[in-house]
Amino acid sequence: MMTSSLLGERDEPFAFLDPGLLVDGDLTLTLRICLPGDPARGWAPSYEFEMRHTERGTLLGHISLRIGENDHLLLYAGHIGYEVLPEHRGHHYAARACRLLLPLALRHGLETVWITCDPDNWASRRTCELAGARFVEIVRVPPSDVLYLMGHRWKCRYRLDTRPWRKPHPEPLANAQPKGR
Ligand SMILES: CC(C)(COP(=O)(O)OP(=O)(O)OC[C@H]1O[C@@H](n2cnc3c(N)ncnc32)[C@H](O)[C@@H]1OP(=O)(O)O)[C@@H](O)C(=O)NCCC(=O)NCCS
């Protein structure tokens, strides 16, 4: 693993970091693969983790951390995506996994991570809240975005500060508005 973050230094290649040990009680995140992304197509580099039971090693689900700041990520796809296998739901694994990833996001220079979900995905919306994220807005997915082609028309946007000591502050509305609406 390389040891420096290059987010923001656009001319240099992206460097993945060693995420270290990511454990919260019975939940352990195991790095499965690092995907380099494809800047030409707007795809950000991502860490792909498995959620596993700490003692038993059972697969519980998956979570991704995408590192980037393009409109597709910030407005529609979000930095974090997750899924818990149906038989392991009910333990807040997704929310807890999100929190485990915050130090890694911060080491890449992300002071805020955005999590998005469909407005009727109540389990995911509650997961955002449990992770400590704040609801900001619901945005329309434009036809130009790949998520539109996948059938998504609206996305809820939640913001989550990566610095644990930062207190909630009034939303800077000008910054939270998507461009071109
Ligand atoms: C979203 C998801 C990852 C959450 O899994 P999880 O971490 O096991 O979450 P839990 O089952 O512990 O539920 C978390 C919270 O959501 C609530 N919740 C779960 N299903 C719900 C539903 N259908 N309606 C309303 N609330 C719901 C739970 O009650 C819990 O809140 P509480 O503790 O305050 O009662 C899981 O439902 C999933 O994998 N869904 C399919 C994939 C997906 O939608 N991913 C997100 C894409 S944006």
The ligand as an SDF file (V2000), in Angstrom:
LIG
                    3D

 48 50  0  0  0  0  0  0  0  0999 V2000
  -29.9600   -0.1380    3.9960 C   0  0  0  0  0  0  0  0  0  0  0  0
  -29.3680   -1.4000    4.6290 C   0  0  0  0  0  0  0  0  0  0  0  0
  -27.9040   -1.5320    4.2500 C   0  0  0  0  0  0  0  0  0  0  0  0
  -29.4950   -1.2760    6.1620 C   0  0  0  0  0  0  0  0  0  0  0  0
  -29.1000   -2.5020    6.7310 O   0  0  0  0  0  0  0  0  0  0  0  0
  -28.7260   -2.5780    8.3020 P   0  0  0  0  0  0  0  0  0  0  0  0
  -27.4750   -1.8650    8.5650 O   0  0  0  0  0  0  0  0  0  0  0  0
  -28.8120   -3.9940    8.6910 O   0  0  0  0  0  0  0  0  0  0  0  0
  -29.8840   -1.7190    8.9340 O   0  0  0  0  0  0  0  0  0  0  0  0
  -30.9170   -2.1520   10.0810 P   0  0  0  0  0  0  0  0  0  0  0  0
  -31.7600   -3.3110    9.6160 O   0  0  0  0  0  0  0  0  0  0  0  0
  -30.1810   -2.3160   11.3420 O   0  0  0  0  0  0  0  0  0  0  0  0
  -31.8920   -0.8940   10.1280 O   0  0  0  0  0  0  0  0  0  0  0  0
  -31.3730    0.4010   10.3350 C   0  0  0  0  0  0  0  0  0  0  0  0
  -32.5280    1.2930   10.7310 C   0  0  0  0  0  0  0  0  0  0  0  0
  -33.4570    1.3620    9.6400 O   0  0  0  0  0  0  0  0  0  0  0  0
  -34.7470    1.0130   10.1040 C   0  0  0  0  0  0  0  0  0  0  0  0
  -35.4270    0.3210    9.0260 N   0  0  0  0  0  0  0  0  0  0  0  0
  -35.0840   -0.8410    8.4450 C   0  0  0  0  0  0  0  0  0  0  0  0
  -35.9580   -1.1460    7.4810 N   0  0  0  0  0  0  0  0  0  0  0  0
  -36.8710   -0.1510    7.4550 C   0  0  0  0  0  0  0  0  0  0  0  0
  -38.0260    0.1140    6.6660 C   0  0  0  0  0  0  0  0  0  0  0  0
  -38.4170   -0.7200    5.7130 N   0  0  0  0  0  0  0  0  0  0  0  0
  -38.7290    1.2390    6.9220 N   0  0  0  0  0  0  0  0  0  0  0  0
  -38.3440    2.0920    7.8820 C   0  0  0  0  0  0  0  0  0  0  0  0
  -37.2400    1.9110    8.6600 N   0  0  0  0  0  0  0  0  0  0  0  0
  -36.5210    0.7930    8.4390 C   0  0  0  0  0  0  0  0  0  0  0  0
  -34.5070    0.1100   11.2750 C   0  0  0  0  0  0  0  0  0  0  0  0
  -35.6490    0.0550   12.1260 O   0  0  0  0  0  0  0  0  0  0  0  0
  -33.3200    0.7750   11.9280 C   0  0  0  0  0  0  0  0  0  0  0  0
  -33.6700    1.9300   12.6370 O   0  0  0  0  0  0  0  0  0  0  0  0
  -33.9250    1.8990   14.2510 P   0  0  0  0  0  0  0  0  0  0  0  0
  -32.8020    1.1620   14.8870 O   0  0  0  0  0  0  0  0  0  0  0  0
  -34.0050    3.3410   14.6220 O   0  0  0  0  0  0  0  0  0  0  0  0
  -35.2190    1.1760   14.4680 O   0  0  0  0  0  0  0  0  0  0  0  0
  -30.1460   -2.6780    4.1630 C   0  0  0  0  0  0  0  0  0  0  0  0
  -31.5200   -2.4740    4.3820 O   0  0  0  0  0  0  0  0  0  0  0  0
  -29.8920   -3.0280    2.7220 C   0  0  0  0  0  0  0  0  0  0  0  0
  -28.9040   -3.6660    2.3960 O   0  0  0  0  0  0  0  0  0  0  0  0
  -30.7860   -2.6210    1.8320 N   0  0  0  0  0  0  0  0  0  0  0  0
  -30.6350   -2.9340    0.3820 C   0  0  0  0  0  0  0  0  0  0  0  0
  -29.4680   -2.1990   -0.2430 C   0  0  0  0  0  0  0  0  0  0  0  0
  -29.6190   -0.7160   -0.0960 C   0  0  0  0  0  0  0  0  0  0  0  0
  -30.7210   -0.1710   -0.1320 O   0  0  0  0  0  0  0  0  0  0  0  0
  -28.4760   -0.0500    0.0470 N   0  0  0  0  0  0  0  0  0  0  0  0
  -28.4370    1.3900    0.1650 C   0  0  0  0  0  0  0  0  0  0  0  0
  -28.4340    2.0070   -1.2090 C   0  0  0  0  0  0  0  0  0  0  0  0
  -28.4810    3.7840   -1.0150 S   0  0  0  0  0  0  0  0  0  0  0  0
  1  2  1  0
  2  3  1  0
  2  4  1  0
  2 36  1  0
  4  5  1  0
  5  6  1  0
  6  7  2  0
  6  8  1  0
  6  9  1  0
  9 10  1  0
 10 11  2  0
 10 12  1  0
 10 13  1  0
 13 14  1  0
 14 15  1  0
 15 16  1  0
 15 30  1  0
 16 17  1  0
 17 18  1  0
 17 28  1  0
 18 19  1  0
 18 27  1  0
 19 20  2  0
 20 21  1  0
 21 22  1  0
 21 27  2  0
 22 23  1  0
 22 24  2  0
 24 25  1  0
 25 26  2  0
 26 27  1  0
 28 29  1  0
 28 30  1  0
 30 31  1  0
 31 32  1  0
 32 33  2  0
 32 34  1  0
 32 35  1  0
 36 37  1  0
 36 38  1  0
 38 39  2  0
 38 40  1  0
 40 41  1  0
 41 42  1  0
 42 43  1  0
 43 44  2  0
 43 45  1  0
 45 46  1  0
 46 47  1  0
 47 48  1  0
M  END
$$$$
